[in-house]
Amino acid sequence: MGDSPGLLGLLGRRGGPAARTPTVLACAQRAGYVPEGTHRARTVHHGSRRDAWIAALLPQDLGRAPSVPYPGGPAR
């Protein structure tokens, strides 16, 4: 997800046994990533479409100034 300078994104598959244990999303949240939503039918796993979650980490989330101004963004 390197389409925007200063933005780090994660995309992970929803569902399956791992969804019932501490997940990558939970680890990402502890690291400061903010969940942004679900991409429906985003990935293919074993021949079938699966939903995926997306989370992002902005420079502001780490107390840093963004490389490009983001006036509409949340104040953190």
All heavy atoms as TSV, in Angstrom:
chain	resi	resn	atom	element	x	y	z
A	1	MET	N	N	0.829	-1.182	0.000
A	1	MET	CA	C	0.000	0.000	0.000
A	1	MET	C	C	0.872	1.244	0.000
A	1	MET	O	O	0.678	2.144	0.783
A	1	MET	CB	C	-0.916	-0.008	1.202
A	1	MET	CG	C	-1.902	-1.131	1.179
A	1	MET	SD	S	-3.272	-0.869	2.303
A	1	MET	CE	C	-3.879	0.700	1.741
A	2	GLY	N	N	1.832	1.313	-0.870
A	2	GLY	CA	C	2.732	2.439	-0.912
A	2	GLY	C	C	2.276	3.539	-1.853
A	2	GLY	O	O	3.098	4.231	-2.419
A	3	ASP	N	N	0.981	3.717	-2.037
A	3	ASP	CA	C	0.479	4.702	-2.985
A	3	ASP	C	C	0.443	6.113	-2.422
A	3	ASP	O	O	0.177	7.057	-3.138
A	3	ASP	CB	C	-0.909	4.301	-3.491
A	3	ASP	CG	C	-1.915	4.109	-2.377
A	3	ASP	OD1	O	-1.516	4.076	-1.208
A	3	ASP	OD2	O	-3.102	3.973	-2.684
A	4	SER	N	N	0.715	6.297	-1.165
A	4	SER	CA	C	0.655	7.615	-0.543
A	4	SER	C	C	1.867	7.800	0.368
A	4	SER	O	O	2.073	7.006	1.281
A	4	SER	CB	C	-0.637	7.753	0.260
A	4	SER	OG	O	-0.716	9.005	0.861
A	5	PRO	N	N	2.671	8.843	0.137
A	5	PRO	CA	C	3.837	9.041	0.992
A	5	PRO	C	C	3.440	9.223	2.451
A	5	PRO	O	O	2.523	9.954	2.770
A	5	PRO	CB	C	4.464	10.332	0.453
A	5	PRO	CG	C	3.830	10.580	-0.866
A	5	PRO	CD	C	2.526	9.865	-0.869
A	6	GLY	N	N	4.145	8.546	3.330
A	6	GLY	CA	C	3.883	8.683	4.751
A	6	GLY	C	C	2.742	7.833	5.268
A	6	GLY	O	O	2.425	7.883	6.447
A	7	LEU	N	N	2.108	7.028	4.425
A	7	LEU	CA	C	1.000	6.166	4.844
A	7	LEU	C	C	1.457	4.725	4.790
A	7	LEU	O	O	1.981	4.280	3.777
A	7	LEU	CB	C	-0.209	6.354	3.932
A	7	LEU	CG	C	-1.345	5.340	4.071
A	7	LEU	CD1	C	-2.051	5.514	5.409
A	7	LEU	CD2	C	-2.327	5.483	2.943
A	8	LEU	N	N	1.286	4.016	5.889
A	8	LEU	CA	C	1.548	2.584	5.902
A	8	LEU	C	C	0.211	1.875	6.033
A	8	LEU	O	O	-0.596	2.230	6.889
A	8	LEU	CB	C	2.441	2.205	7.092
A	8	LEU	CG	C	3.854	2.748	7.078
A	8	LEU	CD1	C	4.565	2.379	8.374
A	8	LEU	CD2	C	4.615	2.204	5.888
A	9	GLY	N	N	-0.028	0.897	5.203
A	9	GLY	CA	C	-1.290	0.179	5.262
A	9	GLY	C	C	-1.071	-1.315	5.416
A	9	GLY	O	O	-0.041	-1.843	5.008
A	10	LEU	N	N	-2.043	-1.978	6.000
A	10	LEU	CA	C	-2.043	-3.433	6.136
A	10	LEU	C	C	-3.356	-3.965	5.589
A	10	LEU	O	O	-4.404	-3.350	5.758
A	10	LEU	CB	C	-1.948	-3.844	7.609
A	10	LEU	CG	C	-0.630	-3.654	8.316
A	10	LEU	CD1	C	-0.773	-4.011	9.787
A	10	LEU	CD2	C	0.447	-4.501	7.674
A	11	LEU	N	N	-3.280	-5.114	4.967
A	11	LEU	CA	C	-4.468	-5.782	4.462
A	11	LEU	C	C	-4.394	-7.221	4.939
A	11	LEU	O	O	-3.356	-7.867	4.779
A	11	LEU	CB	C	-4.480	-5.722	2.935
A	11	LEU	CG	C	-5.688	-6.264	2.210
A	11	LEU	CD1	C	-6.892	-5.355	2.463
A	11	LEU	CD2	C	-5.415	-6.334	0.726
A	12	GLY	N	N	-5.431	-7.709	5.577
A	12	GLY	CA	C	-5.436	-9.074	6.088
A	12	GLY	C	C	-6.743	-9.774	5.815
A	12	GLY	O	O	-7.792	-9.141	5.749
A	13	ARG	N	N	-6.688	-11.094	5.641
A	13	ARG	CA	C	-7.886	-11.879	5.354
A	13	ARG	C	C	-8.712	-12.073	6.615
A	13	ARG	O	O	-8.192	-12.347	7.689
A	13	ARG	CB	C	-7.477	-13.237	4.781
A	13	ARG	CG	C	-8.641	-14.099	4.372
A	13	ARG	CD	C	-8.171	-15.373	3.681
A	13	ARG	NE	N	-7.294	-16.181	4.485
A	13	ARG	CZ	C	-7.704	-17.114	5.338
A	13	ARG	NH1	N	-8.982	-17.337	5.514
A	13	ARG	NH2	N	-6.832	-17.812	6.026
A	14	ARG	N	N	-10.019	-11.936	6.485
A	14	ARG	CA	C	-10.940	-12.171	7.602
A	14	ARG	C	C	-11.379	-13.635	7.609
A	14	ARG	O	O	-11.432	-14.280	6.590
A	14	ARG	CB	C	-12.198	-11.314	7.450
A	14	ARG	CG	C	-11.986	-9.879	7.769
A	14	ARG	CD	C	-13.334	-9.256	8.139
A	14	ARG	NE	N	-13.198	-7.863	8.468
A	14	ARG	CZ	C	-12.908	-7.398	9.677
A	14	ARG	NH1	N	-12.718	-8.224	10.670
A	14	ARG	NH2	N	-12.801	-6.115	9.892
A	15	GLY	N	N	-11.745	-14.111	8.790
A	15	GLY	CA	C	-12.334	-15.437	8.909
A	15	GLY	C	C	-11.309	-16.531	9.156
A	15	GLY	O	O	-10.115	-16.295	9.235
A	16	GLY	N	N	-11.802	-17.754	9.302
A	16	GLY	CA	C	-10.937	-18.895	9.550
A	16	GLY	C	C	-10.603	-19.028	11.029
A	16	GLY	O	O	-10.971	-18.197	11.848
A	17	PRO	N	N	-9.889	-20.080	11.394
A	17	PRO	CA	C	-9.559	-20.327	12.797
A	17	PRO	C	C	-8.758	-19.201	13.431
A	17	PRO	O	O	-8.908	-18.914	14.607
A	17	PRO	CB	C	-8.738	-21.617	12.755
A	17	PRO	CG	C	-9.019	-22.238	11.447
A	17	PRO	CD	C	-9.421	-21.125	10.510
A	18	ALA	N	N	-7.910	-18.537	12.659
A	18	ALA	CA	C	-7.089	-17.466	13.224
A	18	ALA	C	C	-7.937	-16.296	13.709
A	18	ALA	O	O	-7.510	-15.524	14.552
A	18	ALA	CB	C	-6.078	-16.985	12.185
A	19	ALA	N	N	-9.152	-16.146	13.193
A	19	ALA	CA	C	-10.025	-15.052	13.603
A	19	ALA	C	C	-10.480	-15.225	15.054
A	19	ALA	O	O	-10.930	-14.271	15.667
A	19	ALA	CB	C	-11.229	-14.963	12.680
A	20	ARG	N	N	-10.373	-16.442	15.585
A	20	ARG	CA	C	-10.803	-16.690	16.958
A	20	ARG	C	C	-9.653	-16.619	17.949
A	20	ARG	O	O	-9.826	-16.875	19.125
A	20	ARG	CB	C	-11.498	-18.056	17.017
A	20	ARG	CG	C	-12.825	-18.045	16.275
A	20	ARG	CD	C	-13.550	-19.367	16.389
A	20	ARG	NE	N	-12.987	-20.412	15.560
A	20	ARG	CZ	C	-13.220	-20.560	14.264
A	20	ARG	NH1	N	-14.004	-19.719	13.639
A	20	ARG	NH2	N	-12.679	-21.544	13.593
A	21	THR	N	N	-8.455	-16.327	17.479
A	21	THR	CA	C	-7.288	-16.180	18.345
A	21	THR	C	C	-6.737	-14.764	18.162
A	21	THR	O	O	-7.186	-14.038	17.280
A	21	THR	CB	C	-6.208	-17.218	17.963
A	21	THR	OG1	O	-5.808	-16.974	16.619
A	21	THR	CG2	C	-6.722	-18.636	18.113
A	22	PRO	N	N	-5.763	-14.339	18.970
A	22	PRO	CA	C	-5.179	-13.005	18.747
A	22	PRO	C	C	-4.690	-12.902	17.299
A	22	PRO	O	O	-3.960	-13.754	16.813
A	22	PRO	CB	C	-4.015	-12.961	19.728
A	22	PRO	CG	C	-4.421	-13.899	20.813
A	22	PRO	CD	C	-5.195	-14.996	20.128
A	23	THR	N	N	-5.149	-11.896	16.605
A	23	THR	CA	C	-4.908	-11.790	15.172
A	23	THR	C	C	-3.847	-10.768	14.833
A	23	THR	O	O	-3.413	-9.983	15.668
A	23	THR	CB	C	-6.207	-11.378	14.459
A	23	THR	OG1	O	-6.554	-10.060	14.904
A	23	THR	CG2	C	-7.347	-12.336	14.740
A	24	VAL	N	N	-3.487	-10.773	13.571
A	24	VAL	CA	C	-2.569	-9.768	13.055
A	24	VAL	C	C	-3.175	-8.388	13.253
A	24	VAL	O	O	-2.473	-7.436	13.592
A	24	VAL	CB	C	-2.256	-10.030	11.568
A	24	VAL	CG1	C	-1.444	-8.892	10.974
A	24	VAL	CG2	C	-1.533	-11.356	11.405
A	25	LEU	N	N	-4.494	-8.266	13.077
A	25	LEU	CA	C	-5.154	-6.972	13.271
A	25	LEU	C	C	-4.985	-6.487	14.709
A	25	LEU	O	O	-4.686	-5.325	14.946
A	25	LEU	CB	C	-6.634	-7.043	12.900
A	25	LEU	CG	C	-7.434	-5.754	13.080
A	25	LEU	CD1	C	-6.831	-4.604	12.286
A	25	LEU	CD2	C	-8.888	-5.965	12.686
A	26	ALA	N	N	-5.146	-7.376	15.669
A	26	ALA	CA	C	-4.969	-6.986	17.075
A	26	ALA	C	C	-3.534	-6.532	17.325
A	26	ALA	O	O	-3.299	-5.539	18.018
A	26	ALA	CB	C	-5.332	-8.144	17.995
A	27	CYS	N	N	-2.576	-7.226	16.746
A	27	CYS	CA	C	-1.168	-6.824	16.891
A	27	CYS	C	C	-0.935	-5.475	16.221
A	27	CYS	O	O	-0.224	-4.623	16.761
A	27	CYS	CB	C	-0.254	-7.874	16.274
A	27	CYS	SG	S	-0.249	-9.431	17.169
A	28	ALA	N	N	-1.533	-5.279	15.053
A	28	ALA	CA	C	-1.386	-4.008	14.343
A	28	ALA	C	C	-1.976	-2.867	15.170
A	28	ALA	O	O	-1.390	-1.780	15.241
A	28	ALA	CB	C	-2.065	-4.091	12.979
A	29	GLN	N	N	-3.119	-3.106	15.806
A	29	GLN	CA	C	-3.735	-2.072	16.640
A	29	GLN	C	C	-2.832	-1.724	17.821
A	29	GLN	O	O	-2.694	-0.548	18.160
A	29	GLN	CB	C	-5.106	-2.523	17.126
A	29	GLN	CG	C	-6.153	-2.492	16.037
A	29	GLN	CD	C	-7.491	-2.959	16.538
A	29	GLN	OE1	O	-7.721	-4.154	16.682
A	29	GLN	NE2	N	-8.358	-2.015	16.817
A	30	ARG	N	N	-2.209	-2.712	18.420
A	30	ARG	CA	C	-1.281	-2.437	19.525
A	30	ARG	C	C	-0.091	-1.615	19.049
A	30	ARG	O	O	0.481	-0.838	19.802
A	30	ARG	CB	C	-0.816	-3.740	20.170
A	30	ARG	CG	C	-1.883	-4.365	21.060
A	30	ARG	CD	C	-1.318	-5.451	21.951
A	30	ARG	NE	N	-0.799	-6.590	21.227
A	30	ARG	CZ	C	-1.507	-7.638	20.834
A	30	ARG	NH1	N	-2.807	-7.689	21.086
A	30	ARG	NH2	N	-0.945	-8.633	20.191
A	31	ALA	N	N	0.281	-1.774	17.766
A	31	ALA	CA	C	1.398	-1.014	17.195
A	31	ALA	C	C	0.981	0.384	16.753
A	31	ALA	O	O	1.825	1.170	16.336
A	31	ALA	CB	C	1.985	-1.773	16.013
A	32	GLY	N	N	-0.323	0.692	16.829
A	32	GLY	CA	C	-0.784	2.030	16.483
A	32	GLY	C	C	-1.606	2.130	15.217
A	32	GLY	O	O	-2.125	3.195	14.887
A	33	TYR	N	N	-1.737	1.032	14.452
A	33	TYR	CA	C	-2.557	1.056	13.243
A	33	TYR	C	C	-4.021	1.260	13.612
A	33	TYR	O	O	-4.477	0.788	14.654
A	33	TYR	CB	C	-2.423	-0.254	12.470
A	33	TYR	CG	C	-1.174	-0.339	11.635
A	33	TYR	CD1	C	0.043	-0.688	12.209
A	33	TYR	CD2	C	-1.207	-0.064	10.279
A	33	TYR	CE1	C	1.193	-0.768	11.458
A	33	TYR	CE2	C	-0.064	-0.144	9.518
A	33	TYR	CZ	C	1.137	-0.489	10.103
A	33	TYR	OH	O	2.274	-0.565	9.353
A	34	VAL	N	N	-4.755	1.950	12.750
A	34	VAL	CA	C	-6.168	2.218	12.967
A	34	VAL	C	C	-6.975	1.413	11.950
A	34	VAL	O	O	-6.784	1.574	10.742
A	34	VAL	CB	C	-6.467	3.729	12.809
A	34	VAL	CG1	C	-7.948	4.004	12.951
A	34	VAL	CG2	C	-5.666	4.537	13.823
A	35	PRO	N	N	-7.877	0.527	12.405
A	35	PRO	CA	C	-8.710	-0.225	11.467
A	35	PRO	C	C	-9.598	0.734	10.679
A	35	PRO	O	O	-10.168	1.661	11.242
A	35	PRO	CB	C	-9.558	-1.131	12.354
A	35	PRO	CG	C	-8.924	-1.096	13.692
A	35	PRO	CD	C	-8.154	0.168	13.790
A	36	GLU	N	N	-9.693	0.506	9.379
A	36	GLU	CA	C	-10.466	1.406	8.536
A	36	GLU	C	C	-11.677	0.750	7.906
A	36	GLU	O	O	-12.535	1.438	7.398
A	36	GLU	CB	C	-9.566	2.012	7.464
A	36	GLU	CG	C	-8.497	2.888	8.085
A	36	GLU	CD	C	-7.777	3.735	7.073
A	36	GLU	OE1	O	-7.729	3.348	5.894
A	36	GLU	OE2	O	-7.274	4.790	7.476
A	37	GLY	N	N	-11.738	-0.558	7.897
A	37	GLY	CA	C	-12.927	-1.182	7.334
A	37	GLY	C	C	-12.653	-2.533	6.723
A	37	GLY	O	O	-11.598	-3.133	6.915
A	38	THR	N	N	-13.637	-3.003	5.977
A	38	THR	CA	C	-13.588	-4.309	5.341
A	38	THR	C	C	-13.674	-4.152	3.826
A	38	THR	O	O	-14.515	-3.417	3.330
A	38	THR	CB	C	-14.766	-5.182	5.821
A	38	THR	OG1	O	-14.656	-5.349	7.236
A	38	THR	CG2	C	-14.768	-6.538	5.153
A	39	HIS	N	N	-12.791	-4.834	3.131
A	39	HIS	CA	C	-12.875	-4.933	1.675
A	39	HIS	C	C	-13.594	-6.244	1.380
A	39	HIS	O	O	-13.062	-7.319	1.666
A	39	HIS	CB	C	-11.476	-4.997	1.050
A	39	HIS	CG	C	-10.772	-3.696	0.989
A	39	HIS	ND1	N	-10.551	-3.040	-0.188
A	39	HIS	CD2	C	-10.226	-2.925	1.953
A	39	HIS	CE1	C	-9.900	-1.927	0.048
A	39	HIS	NE2	N	-9.690	-1.825	1.349
A	40	ARG	N	N	-14.774	-6.134	0.823
A	40	ARG	CA	C	-15.548	-7.351	0.540
A	40	ARG	C	C	-14.971	-8.078	-0.664
A	40	ARG	O	O	-14.634	-7.471	-1.672
A	40	ARG	CB	C	-17.003	-6.979	0.302
A	40	ARG	CG	C	-17.624	-6.401	1.594
A	40	ARG	CD	C	-19.068	-6.048	1.439
A	40	ARG	NE	N	-19.837	-7.205	1.042
A	40	ARG	CZ	C	-20.849	-7.131	0.173
A	40	ARG	NH1	N	-21.217	-5.995	-0.345
A	40	ARG	NH2	N	-21.502	-8.220	-0.147
A	41	ALA	N	N	-14.836	-9.389	-0.537
A	41	ALA	CA	C	-14.344	-10.267	-1.604
A	41	ALA	C	C	-13.005	-9.789	-2.164
A	41	ALA	O	O	-12.748	-9.881	-3.352
A	41	ALA	CB	C	-15.388	-10.395	-2.711
A	42	ARG	N	N	-12.123	-9.316	-1.304
A	42	ARG	CA	C	-10.858	-8.698	-1.732
A	42	ARG	C	C	-9.791	-9.723	-2.105
A	42	ARG	O	O	-8.997	-9.506	-3.002
A	42	ARG	CB	C	-10.343	-7.801	-0.599
A	42	ARG	CG	C	-8.982	-7.244	-0.798
A	42	ARG	CD	C	-9.037	-6.099	-1.784
A	42	ARG	NE	N	-7.865	-5.255	-1.623
A	42	ARG	CZ	C	-6.915	-5.135	-2.528
A	42	ARG	NH1	N	-6.991	-5.765	-3.661
A	42	ARG	NH2	N	-5.890	-4.358	-2.305
A	43	THR	N	N	-9.737	-10.847	-1.395
A	43	THR	CA	C	-8.686	-11.822	-1.637
A	43	THR	C	C	-9.277	-13.157	-2.080
A	43	THR	O	O	-10.461	-13.423	-1.903
A	43	THR	CB	C	-7.847	-12.055	-0.362
A	43	THR	OG1	O	-8.680	-12.611	0.655
A	43	THR	CG2	C	-7.230	-10.767	0.145
A	44	VAL	N	N	-8.424	-13.997	-2.637
A	44	VAL	CA	C	-8.811	-15.359	-3.010
A	44	VAL	C	C	-7.966	-16.306	-2.172
A	44	VAL	O	O	-6.742	-16.177	-2.118
A	44	VAL	CB	C	-8.583	-15.622	-4.513
A	44	VAL	CG1	C	-8.907	-17.069	-4.858
A	44	VAL	CG2	C	-9.408	-14.670	-5.357
A	45	HIS	N	N	-8.627	-17.242	-1.497
A	45	HIS	CA	C	-7.942	-18.221	-0.647
A	45	HIS	C	C	-8.527	-19.587	-0.931
A	45	HIS	O	O	-9.736	-19.796	-0.779
A	45	HIS	CB	C	-8.113	-17.842	0.827
A	45	HIS	CG	C	-7.377	-18.724	1.764
A	45	HIS	ND1	N	-6.007	-18.711	1.884
A	45	HIS	CD2	C	-7.825	-19.660	2.623
A	45	HIS	CE1	C	-5.644	-19.600	2.777
A	45	HIS	NE2	N	-6.727	-20.189	3.249
A	46	HIS	N	N	-7.692	-20.513	-1.341
A	46	HIS	CA	C	-8.134	-21.871	-1.694
A	46	HIS	C	C	-9.304	-21.848	-2.674
A	46	HIS	O	O	-10.283	-22.584	-2.516
A	46	HIS	CB	C	-8.501	-22.681	-0.451
A	46	HIS	CG	C	-7.345	-22.947	0.450
A	46	HIS	ND1	N	-6.275	-23.735	0.100
A	46	HIS	CD2	C	-7.082	-22.501	1.698
A	46	HIS	CE1	C	-5.406	-23.777	1.088
A	46	HIS	NE2	N	-5.863	-23.028	2.079
A	47	GLY	N	N	-9.228	-20.973	-3.662
A	47	GLY	CA	C	-10.212	-20.950	-4.742
A	47	GLY	C	C	-11.512	-20.220	-4.453
A	47	GLY	O	O	-12.426	-20.257	-5.267
A	48	SER	N	N	-11.631	-19.586	-3.287
A	48	SER	CA	C	-12.865	-18.832	-3.026
A	48	SER	C	C	-12.521	-17.430	-2.525
A	48	SER	O	O	-11.490	-17.214	-1.909
A	48	SER	CB	C	-13.764	-19.550	-2.017
A	48	SER	OG	O	-13.141	-19.613	-0.760
A	49	ARG	N	N	-13.402	-16.508	-2.823
A	49	ARG	CA	C	-13.207	-15.117	-2.421
A	49	ARG	C	C	-13.429	-14.968	-0.926
A	49	ARG	O	O	-14.313	-15.595	-0.344
A	49	ARG	CB	C	-14.186	-14.210	-3.155
A	49	ARG	CG	C	-13.837	-14.073	-4.603
A	49	ARG	CD	C	-13.411	-12.651	-4.888
A	49	ARG	NE	N	-12.860	-12.565	-6.218
A	49	ARG	CZ	C	-11.685	-12.017	-6.480
A	49	ARG	NH1	N	-10.979	-11.500	-5.515
A	49	ARG	NH2	N	-11.231	-11.970	-7.688
A	50	ARG	N	N	-12.612	-14.124	-0.292
A	50	ARG	CA	C	-12.730	-13.861	1.140
A	50	ARG	C	C	-12.690	-12.355	1.380
A	50	ARG	O	O	-12.070	-11.610	0.631
A	50	ARG	CB	C	-11.555	-14.488	1.907
A	50	ARG	CG	C	-11.400	-15.977	1.702
A	50	ARG	CD	C	-12.564	-16.748	2.308
A	50	ARG	NE	N	-12.495	-18.147	1.977
A	50	ARG	CZ	C	-12.136	-19.092	2.827
A	50	ARG	NH1	N	-11.813	-18.797	4.065
A	50	ARG	NH2	N	-12.104	-20.348	2.441
A	51	ASP	N	N	-13.349	-11.934	2.436
A	51	ASP	CA	C	-13.270	-10.540	2.849
A	51	ASP	C	C	-11.903	-10.291	3.478
A	51	ASP	O	O	-11.260	-11.214	3.974
A	51	ASP	CB	C	-14.355	-10.199	3.869
A	51	ASP	CG	C	-15.748	-10.216	3.283
A	51	ASP	OD1	O	-15.881	-10.231	2.048
A	51	ASP	OD2	O	-16.715	-10.195	4.068
A	52	ALA	N	N	-11.493	-9.036	3.485
A	52	ALA	CA	C	-10.234	-8.652	4.114
A	52	ALA	C	C	-10.451	-7.372	4.896
A	52	ALA	O	O	-11.318	-6.570	4.568
A	52	ALA	CB	C	-9.155	-8.444	3.058
A	53	TRP	N	N	-9.657	-7.189	5.945
A	53	TRP	CA	C	-9.701	-5.930	6.690
A	53	TRP	C	C	-8.558	-5.063	6.210
A	53	TRP	O	O	-7.591	-5.540	5.629
A	53	TRP	CB	C	-9.613	-6.173	8.194
A	53	TRP	CG	C	-8.452	-7.012	8.647
A	53	TRP	CD1	C	-8.483	-8.356	8.948
A	53	TRP	CD2	C	-7.097	-6.602	8.834
A	53	TRP	NE1	N	-7.245	-8.782	9.310
A	53	TRP	CE2	C	-6.359	-7.723	9.252
A	53	TRP	CE3	C	-6.432	-5.402	8.703
A	53	TRP	CZ2	C	-5.004	-7.689	9.531
A	53	TRP	CZ3	C	-5.070	-5.349	8.974
A	53	TRP	CH2	C	-4.378	-6.491	9.386
A	54	ILE	N	N	-8.691	-3.778	6.459
A	54	ILE	CA	C	-7.627	-2.836	6.126
A	54	ILE	C	C	-7.407	-1.925	7.324
A	54	ILE	O	O	-8.351	-1.558	8.022
A	54	ILE	CB	C	-7.937	-2.034	4.851
A	54	ILE	CG1	C	-6.732	-1.171	4.467
A	54	ILE	CG2	C	-9.178	-1.208	5.013
A	54	ILE	CD1	C	-6.789	-0.618	3.070
A	55	ALA	N	N	-6.142	-1.622	7.583
A	55	ALA	CA	C	-5.765	-0.709	8.664
A	55	ALA	C	C	-4.649	0.191	8.149
A	55	ALA	O	O	-3.911	-0.188	7.239
A	55	ALA	CB	C	-5.284	-1.495	9.884
A	56	ALA	N	N	-4.548	1.383	8.706
A	56	ALA	CA	C	-3.530	2.336	8.254
A	56	ALA	C	C	-2.828	2.969	9.445
A	56	ALA	O	O	-3.367	3.059	10.538
A	56	ALA	CB	C	-4.173	3.415	7.395
A	57	LEU	N	N	-1.622	3.426	9.179
A	57	LEU	CA	C	-0.831	4.132	10.170
A	57	LEU	C	C	-0.307	5.408	9.507
A	57	LEU	O	O	0.423	5.346	8.522
A	57	LEU	CB	C	0.343	3.263	10.637
A	57	LEU	CG	C	1.249	3.843	11.708
A	57	LEU	CD1	C	0.486	4.024	13.017
A	57	LEU	CD2	C	2.439	2.920	11.931
A	58	LEU	N	N	-0.743	6.535	10.019
A	58	LEU	CA	C	-0.327	7.831	9.502
A	58	LEU	C	C	0.784	8.400	10.374
A	58	LEU	O	O	0.895	8.045	11.550
A	58	LEU	CB	C	-1.507	8.807	9.495
A	58	LEU	CG	C	-2.709	8.424	8.657
A	58	LEU	CD1	C	-3.844	9.412	8.880
A	58	LEU	CD2	C	-2.331	8.369	7.188
A	59	PRO	N	N	1.600	9.303	9.828
A	59	PRO	CA	C	2.642	9.915	10.653
A	59	PRO	C	C	2.071	10.560	11.922
A	59	PRO	O	O	2.680	10.490	12.984
A	59	PRO	CB	C	3.259	10.972	9.729
A	59	PRO	CG	C	2.984	10.478	8.352
A	59	PRO	CD	C	1.662	9.770	8.440
A	60	GLN	N	N	0.885	11.182	11.806
A	60	GLN	CA	C	0.254	11.818	12.957
A	60	GLN	C	C	-0.028	10.815	14.075
A	60	GLN	O	O	-0.055	11.170	15.246
A	60	GLN	CB	C	-1.063	12.502	12.574
A	60	GLN	CG	C	-0.966	13.544	11.502
A	60	GLN	CD	C	-1.159	12.975	10.108
A	60	GLN	OE1	O	-0.395	12.127	9.673
A	60	GLN	NE2	N	-2.152	13.449	9.389
A	61	ASP	N	N	-0.283	9.560	13.713
A	61	ASP	CA	C	-0.547	8.530	14.716
A	61	ASP	C	C	0.679	8.273	15.588
A	61	ASP	O	O	0.568	7.749	16.689
A	61	ASP	CB	C	-0.983	7.217	14.051
A	61	ASP	CG	C	-2.276	7.349	13.275
A	61	ASP	OD1	O	-3.089	8.233	13.611
A	61	ASP	OD2	O	-2.479	6.571	12.321
A	62	LEU	N	N	1.854	8.641	15.083
A	62	LEU	CA	C	3.107	8.452	15.814
A	62	LEU	C	C	3.651	9.773	16.339
A	62	LEU	O	O	4.789	9.853	16.781
A	62	LEU	CB	C	4.146	7.804	14.892
A	62	LEU	CG	C	3.760	6.446	14.315
A	62	LEU	CD1	C	4.792	5.990	13.297
A	62	LEU	CD2	C	3.591	5.422	15.419
A	63	GLY	N	N	2.833	10.841	16.247
A	63	GLY	CA	C	3.250	12.135	16.729
A	63	GLY	C	C	4.201	12.862	15.790
A	63	GLY	O	O	4.912	13.774	16.202
A	64	ARG	N	N	4.233	12.455	14.521
A	64	ARG	CA	C	5.103	13.084	13.535
A	64	ARG	C	C	4.290	13.947	12.581
A	64	ARG	O	O	3.096	13.720	12.392
A	64	ARG	CB	C	5.848	12.029	12.728
A	64	ARG	CG	C	6.775	11.210	13.557
A	64	ARG	CD	C	7.461	10.187	12.715
A	64	ARG	NE	N	8.531	9.579	13.481
A	64	ARG	CZ	C	9.490	8.882	12.942
A	64	ARG	NH1	N	9.537	8.701	11.646
A	64	ARG	NH2	N	10.419	8.354	13.704
A	65	ALA	N	N	4.954	14.877	11.950
A	65	ALA	CA	C	4.300	15.716	10.943
A	65	ALA	C	C	4.188	14.935	9.635
A	65	ALA	O	O	5.121	14.212	9.264
A	65	ALA	CB	C	5.110	16.984	10.716
A	66	PRO	N	N	3.069	15.070	8.926
A	66	PRO	CA	C	2.931	14.373	7.643
A	66	PRO	C	C	3.825	15.009	6.579
A	66	PRO	O	O	4.129	16.205	6.651
A	66	PRO	CB	C	1.451	14.547	7.298
A	66	PRO	CG	C	1.030	15.762	8.032
A	66	PRO	CD	C	1.865	15.822	9.263
A	67	SER	N	N	4.235	14.220	5.595
A	67	SER	CA	C	5.053	14.755	4.506
A	67	SER	C	C	4.220	15.630	3.579
A	67	SER	O	O	4.753	16.500	2.908
A	67	SER	CB	C	5.711	13.620	3.715
A	67	SER	OG	O	4.723	12.762	3.192
A	68	VAL	N	N	2.921	15.385	3.534
A	68	VAL	CA	C	1.976	16.189	2.761
A	68	VAL	C	C	0.893	16.640	3.742
A	68	VAL	O	O	0.359	15.823	4.494
A	68	VAL	CB	C	1.351	15.362	1.612
A	68	VAL	CG1	C	0.325	16.167	0.847
A	68	VAL	CG2	C	2.438	14.837	0.681
A	69	PRO	N	N	0.537	17.926	3.765
A	69	PRO	CA	C	-0.479	18.396	4.716
A	69	PRO	C	C	-1.783	17.607	4.613
A	69	PRO	O	O	-2.208	17.221	3.532
A	69	PRO	CB	C	-0.701	19.863	4.316
A	69	PRO	CG	C	0.540	20.249	3.618
A	69	PRO	CD	C	1.039	19.018	2.925
A	70	TYR	N	N	-2.386	17.359	5.757
A	70	TYR	CA	C	-3.645	16.615	5.844
A	70	TYR	C	C	-4.586	17.415	6.748
A	70	TYR	O	O	-4.822	17.060	7.896
A	70	TYR	CB	C	-3.363	15.226	6.402
A	70	TYR	CG	C	-4.544	14.300	6.499
A	70	TYR	CD1	C	-5.578	14.309	5.568
A	70	TYR	CD2	C	-4.638	13.383	7.532
A	70	TYR	CE1	C	-6.640	13.443	5.663
A	70	TYR	CE2	C	-5.696	12.510	7.639
A	70	TYR	CZ	C	-6.700	12.545	6.710
A	70	TYR	OH	O	-7.760	11.686	6.799
A	71	PRO	N	N	-5.131	18.548	6.238
A	71	PRO	CA	C	-5.923	19.437	7.083
A	71	PRO	C	C	-7.229	18.825	7.586
A	71	PRO	O	O	-7.729	19.207	8.635
A	71	PRO	CB	C	-6.193	20.652	6.202
A	71	PRO	CG	C	-6.014	20.171	4.812
A	71	PRO	CD	C	-5.026	19.043	4.882
A	72	GLY	N	N	-7.787	17.875	6.873
A	72	GLY	CA	C	-9.041	17.263	7.293
A	72	GLY	C	C	-8.874	16.089	8.215
A	72	GLY	O	O	-9.838	15.472	8.650
A	73	GLY	N	N	-7.642	15.745	8.525
A	73	GLY	CA	C	-7.377	14.560	9.329
A	73	GLY	C	C	-7.647	14.765	10.795
A	73	GLY	O	O	-7.778	15.894	11.281
A	74	PRO	N	N	-7.762	13.659	11.508
A	74	PRO	CA	C	-8.012	13.739	12.948
A	74	PRO	C	C	-6.807	14.318	13.679
A	74	PRO	O	O	-5.672	14.063	13.316
A	74	PRO	CB	C	-8.263	12.293	13.352
A	74	PRO	CG	C	-7.544	11.498	12.329
A	74	PRO	CD	C	-7.599	12.297	11.052
A	75	ALA	N	N	-7.080	15.094	14.690
A	75	ALA	CA	C	-5.996	15.607	15.538
A	75	ALA	C	C	-5.681	14.551	16.565
A	75	ALA	O	O	-6.539	14.164	17.352
A	75	ALA	CB	C	-6.437	16.903	16.202
A	76	ARG	N	N	-4.476	14.049	16.566
A	76	ARG	CA	C	-4.075	12.995	17.516
A	76	ARG	C	C	-2.961	13.477	18.377
A	76	ARG	O	O	-2.114	14.161	18.012
A	76	ARG	CB	C	-3.644	11.740	16.779
A	76	ARG	CG	C	-4.830	11.071	16.129
A	76	ARG	CD	C	-4.365	9.751	15.564
A	76	ARG	NE	N	-5.492	9.100	14.967
A	76	ARG	CZ	C	-6.074	8.032	15.442
A	76	ARG	NH1	N	-5.649	7.474	16.509
A	76	ARG	NH2	N	-7.100	7.489	14.836
